Amino acid sequence: MTNLPPIEDVSIGGEVIRLGQFVKFAGLLDSGGNVKEAIIDGYVLVNGEVDRRRGRQLQLGDIVGFEGRRVRVCP
């Protein structure tokens, strides 16, 4: 059994948000430049898979992972 970190819920106040915006909004990274690099370099996971599209539209329930943290998109 793998030891996955707990999932933190982050409310976005709507139904969709772009990946780059969410990574910053959720506090996974604090600067837009760092967010862009982390996504392009493949360090950000969406639902367990690498996604290098900063503009990807996340939906409610999607889980974003970065450096041992996992956060879920909530309304």
Contact map, one row per residue, 1 for C-alpha under 8 A:
111000000000000000000000000000000000000000000000000000000000000000000000000
111100000000000000000000000000000000000000000000000000000000000000000000000
111110000000000000000000000000000000000000000000000000000000000000000000000
011111000000000000000000000000000000000000000000000000000000000000000000000
001111100000000000000000000000000000000000000000000000000000000000011100000
000111110000000000000000000000000000000000000000000000000000000000001100000
000011111000000000000000000000000000000000000000000000000000001000001111000
000001111100000000000000000000000000000000000000000000000000000000000111000
000000111110000000000000000000000000000000000000000000000000000000000011110
000000011111000000000000010000000000000000000000000000000000000000000011110
000000001111100000000000000000000000000000000000000000000000000000000000111
000000000111111110000000000000000000000000000000000000000000000000000000111
000000000011111000000000000000000000000000000000000000000000000000000000011
000000000001111110000000000000000000000000000000000000000000000000000000001
000000000001111110000000000000000000000000000000000000000011000000000000011
000000000001011111000000000000000000000000000000000000001111000000000000000
000000000001011111101100000000000000000000000000000000001110000000000000000
000000000000000111111100000000000000000000000000000001111100000000000000000
000000000000000011111110000000000000000000000000000011111100000000000000000
000000000000000001111111000000010011001000000000000001110000000000000000000
000000000000000011111111100000000000000000000000000000000000000000000000000
000000000000000011111111110000000000000000000000000000000000000000000000000
000000000000000000111111111110000010000000000000000000000000000100000000000
000000000000000000011111111111110010000000000000000000000000000000000000000
000000000000000000001111111100000000000000000000000000000000000000000000000
000000000100000000000111111110000000000000000000000000000000000000000010000
000000000000000000000011111111000000000000000000000000000000000000000000000
000000000000000000000011111111000000000000000000000000000000000001001000000
000000000000000000000011011111110110000000000000000000000000000000000000000
000000000000000000000001001111110110000000000000000000000000000000000000000
000000000000000000000001000011111110000000000000000000000000000000000000000
000000000000000000010001000011111111000000000000000000000000000000000000000
000000000000000000000000000000111111100000000000000000000000000000000000000
000000000000000000000000000011111111110000000000000000000000000000000000000
000000000000000000010011000011111111111000000000000000000000000000000000000
000000000000000000010000000000011111111100000000000001000000000000000000000
000000000000000000000000000000001111111110000000000000000000000000000000000
000000000000000000000000000000000111111111110000000000000000000000000000000
000000000000000000010000000000000011111111110000001111000000000000000000000
000000000000000000000000000000000001111111100000000111000000000000000000000
000000000000000000000000000000000000111111100000000100000000000000000000000
000000000000000000000000000000000000011111111000011100000000000000000000000
000000000000000000000000000000000000011111111000010000000000000001100000000
000000000000000000000000000000000000011001111100011100000000000111000000000
000000000000000000000000000000000000000001111111111000000000000111000000000
000000000000000000000000000000000000000000011111111000000000011110000000000
000000000000000000000000000000000000000000001111100000000000011110000000000
000000000000000000000000000000000000000000001111110000000000001110000000000
000000000000000000000000000000000000000000001111111000000000000000000000000
000000000000000000000000000000000000000001111101111100000000000000000000000
000000000000000000000000000000000000001001011100111110000000000000000000000
000000000000000000000000000000000000001111010000011111000000000000000000000
000000000000000000100000000000000000001100000000001111110000000000000000000
000000000000000001110000000000000001001100000000000111110000000000000000000
000000000000000001110000000000000000000000000000000011111000000000000000000
000000000000000001110000000000000000000000000000000011111100000000000000000
000000000000000111100000000000000000000000000000000000111110000000000000000
000000000000000111100000000000000000000000000000000000011111010000000000100
000000000000001110000000000000000000000000000000000000001111110000000000100
000000000000001100000000000000000000000000000000000000000111110000000001111
000000000000000000000000000000000000000000000000000000000011111000000001110
000000000000000000000000000000000000000000000110000000000111111100000001100
000000100000000000000000000000000000000000000111000000000000111110000111100
000000000000000000000010000000000000000000011111000000000000011111000111100
000000000000000000000000000000000000000000011111000000000000001111111110000
000000000000000000000000000100000000000000111000000000000000000111111100000
000000000000000000000000000000000000000000100000000000000000000011111000000
000010000000000000000000000000000000000000000000000000000000000011111100000
000011100000000000000000000100000000000000000000000000000000000011111110000
000011110000000000000000000000000000000000000000000000000000001111011111000
000000111100000000000000010000000000000000000000000000000000001110001111100
000000111100000000000000000000000000000000000000000000000001111100000111110
000000001111000000000000000000000000000000000000000000000111111100000011111
000000001111101000000000000000000000000000000000000000000001100000000001111
000000000011111000000000000000000000000000000000000000000001000000000000111
